[in-house]
């Protein structure tokens, strides 16, 4: 039986647990490091100052892909690694990482033309070692994408990538790490890295529980992996190199599928700035994304979409589907995530006249740097989290005596238990449940009703299980990250709050005043950061 958050906290506060390494950051990179470390036999502690996947890893574009756009800009090695990891993840966890067809329409006198794009896709297929490239006539294009703009339509190119629920992906990786005896705690802030006075080597970390506000306490370790994304440079004791973390915001719109029904991801180059953008199906909705702008607000605050970004994204629907007449009144929800991109422009550049690199042109490769027992990682892609984790741990092998990284062939995800599908659950939803929960699926099914929380495919049993088994501290953890009800239900599910309360309040052990406070908190966050922007609002 898995430990509760309180039991984990008591265990590390008792001083009876020693750790070979501490991982700071509960996004996909930190979760991946914890998974590979614990799977390699290291005593591992993963710490997150907010909730697991609170930052970038719950607010991405949900794509597990090889980065066709990166191939177009010459980033061959990144594309190769990502394509192969994509295929590996789809094979290990179908239902969590699923294939998604992409269609790129081609219009007369618009770049890229079909011949050039087909050449690029031919290389993409060769890297993936399997063909998915397709050339579509105008008639075939409209069969794939009904309602698409037809003026000057030459046809389209088709290819296959993958899509996921990024937050559930993080949680599954954490669950796999915990199955190998890692301890993973959210809402535990690392105040400082403790170092030996003489050598400067890492000797531990000082922590504070942000949920209770209790006094700080320390944990001993000789190795810390800093996987905090946009916060990656905060613990460095010196400027160890000339890289700069450039926070870039990407925002998205969530629409009812009935208003914009697409069965595949439809891509185009935005008419305003020629950036690649898309409309794609996700969890019973249609998503429009994404922007790519410098995020200049405090990283401690929830990012939110601006009105300028909303208008930019609505233009995708107006361009691709002019007859749909999509307006802001159709929007169910929004989300904005901050990508921790490692900037190509050095902070030590001597020229003050150097022109900044456009956000969409920044390199998406990751970098690592080491500082006497502290290894930091920044940048990279959701798809390549396993490779990044292994690279970081390979660099750490000389810091932990006797440590040997597990074989590259070792699975990230344990296979699901062999269970008989309940008659009330459809085949497609059953595959999703197997991918989402793996070996825990029998517990999930036993937690509650198998009926769905309409109009989503989420079972009431999923909500109940998540409330009791995934370290939920706040209601927004449950409704925005453990499940995505806050994104896919109208008004964030506010009309269902009485039913959600009846089910979840006893499981969470909250009294009435705690529930009331948490509901106000959740609805406030949902309104300020996942809804329509206020008129004239700027980036927050």
Secondary structure by P-SEA (a helix, b strand, c coil): ccccaaaaaaaaaaccccccbbbccccaaaaaaaaaaaaaccbbbbbbcccccccccccccccccccaaaaaacaaaaaaaaaaaaaaaaaaccccbbbbbbbbbbcccccccaaaaaaaaaaaaaaaccccbbbbcaaaaaaacccccccccccbbbbbbcccaaaaaaaaaaaaaaaabbbbbccccccbbbbccccccccbbbbbccccccccbbbbbcbbbbccccccccccccccccbbbbbbbbbbccccccccccccbbbbccccccccccccccccbbbbbbbbcccccccccbbbbcaaaaaaaaaaaaaaccccccccccccbbbbbbbbccccccccccccccccccccccccbbbbbbcccbbbbccccccaaaaaaaaaaaaaccccccccccccccccccccccccccccccaaaaaaaaaacccaaaaaaacccccccccccccaaaaaaaaccccccccccccccccccccccccccccaaaaaaacccccccccaaaaaaaaaaaaaaaaccccccccccccc
